[in-house]
Amino acid sequence: MIENKEHSRSQLGKLISKYLVFVGMFIGAGFISGSIVHLGEGINPWDISILVIGVILFLVSTSIQEFVFNKRSIKESGVLKFLLYSLVYH
């Protein structure tokens, strides 16, 4: 019975983690697109900071999804290529 509860908690934890990573990617993409739209009104520090936060949030979330959940490994020389591809493709 105790093992069953621990297994259920483990599955719930994985589910919540995957959901939070997805939300991080979604919010990051939203910050990026929102800041780009508002850059049409003129460049100001507020929009640039939201853009930077969005890029960081999106890249961190994408990296967690690929390397932790999908268990993919890439050579260190491919990290920059992966991050740039993630930003441009998604």
Backbone torsions as a table, in degrees:
resi	resn	phi	psi	omega
1	MET	NA	-42.2	-179.5
2	ILE	-65.7	-40.7	179.5
3	GLU	-63.0	-36.4	179.2
4	ASN	-65.4	-40.2	177.8
5	LYS	-66.5	-40.7	179.2
6	GLU	-65.7	-38.7	178.0
7	HIS	-64.3	-41.2	178.8
8	SER	-64.5	-41.6	177.9
9	ARG	-64.5	-40.1	179.3
10	SER	-63.0	-44.4	178.0
11	GLN	-65.4	-39.9	178.1
12	LEU	-64.5	-41.3	177.8
13	GLY	-62.4	-41.7	177.9
14	LYS	-64.9	-41.5	-179.9
15	LEU	-63.2	-45.1	179.4
16	ILE	-65.2	-40.3	179.3
17	SER	-62.3	-45.9	179.2
18	LYS	-63.4	-38.5	178.6
19	TYR	-64.2	-44.8	-179.4
20	LEU	-64.6	-36.5	176.6
21	VAL	-65.8	-42.1	177.4
22	PHE	-62.4	-42.5	178.2
23	VAL	-63.1	-39.8	177.3
24	GLY	-60.6	-41.8	177.3
25	MET	-65.6	-42.2	-178.9
26	PHE	-64.7	-47.0	179.8
27	ILE	-66.6	-40.4	177.3
28	GLY	-59.3	-45.7	178.3
29	ALA	-64.1	-37.1	177.8
30	GLY	-65.2	-41.7	177.2
31	PHE	-63.1	-41.8	-179.6
32	ILE	-62.8	-50.8	-177.3
33	SER	-67.1	-39.4	178.8
34	GLY	-64.0	-40.3	180.0
35	SER	-70.3	-34.5	177.8
36	ILE	-65.6	-41.2	178.1
37	VAL	-61.2	-43.5	-177.4
38	HIS	-77.6	-14.5	175.3
39	LEU	-67.4	-18.2	176.4
40	GLY	-65.3	-21.7	179.0
41	GLU	-84.7	-5.0	-177.8
42	GLY	124.5	148.9	-178.0
43	ILE	-81.3	125.8	174.4
44	ASN	-139.6	160.7	-175.9
45	PRO	-59.6	-31.9	-177.8
46	TRP	-63.3	-47.9	-179.5
47	ASP	-66.6	-39.1	178.6
48	ILE	-64.6	-40.8	-179.8
49	SER	-66.7	-38.5	176.8
50	ILE	-65.9	-38.9	176.9
51	LEU	-61.2	-46.9	-179.3
52	VAL	-64.1	-44.0	178.3
53	ILE	-62.2	-41.5	178.5
54	GLY	-62.9	-43.1	179.1
55	VAL	-63.6	-45.1	180.0
56	ILE	-63.8	-47.0	-179.4
57	LEU	-61.7	-43.3	179.8
58	PHE	-65.1	-45.1	-178.3
59	LEU	-67.0	-40.2	178.4
60	VAL	-64.8	-45.6	-179.5
61	SER	-64.2	-43.0	178.4
62	THR	-63.5	-42.1	179.4
63	SER	-64.2	-42.1	177.9
64	ILE	-62.5	-43.0	-179.9
65	GLN	-61.7	-45.9	-175.5
66	GLU	-73.5	-45.2	-171.0
67	PHE	-91.0	-26.6	-179.0
68	VAL	-97.4	-54.7	-175.3
69	PHE	-79.5	-42.9	-179.9
70	ASN	-87.2	-7.2	177.3
71	LYS	52.9	39.4	175.8
72	ARG	-88.6	146.7	175.7
73	SER	-127.8	138.3	176.1
74	ILE	-129.4	155.0	178.8
75	LYS	-68.7	154.5	-178.0
76	GLU	-57.0	-31.4	180.0
77	SER	-69.2	-19.4	-179.4
78	GLY	-93.2	-3.1	-176.9
79	VAL	-64.4	-47.9	-179.3
80	LEU	-62.4	-41.2	178.2
81	LYS	-62.0	-43.0	178.7
82	PHE	-62.5	-45.3	-178.3
83	LEU	-65.3	-43.3	178.4
84	LEU	-65.1	-40.9	178.3
85	TYR	-63.1	-39.1	179.0
86	SER	-61.9	-42.3	-179.0
87	LEU	-68.8	-41.9	-174.6
88	VAL	-78.5	-41.8	-174.1
89	TYR	-75.4	-43.0	-175.9
90	HIS	-79.8	NA	NA
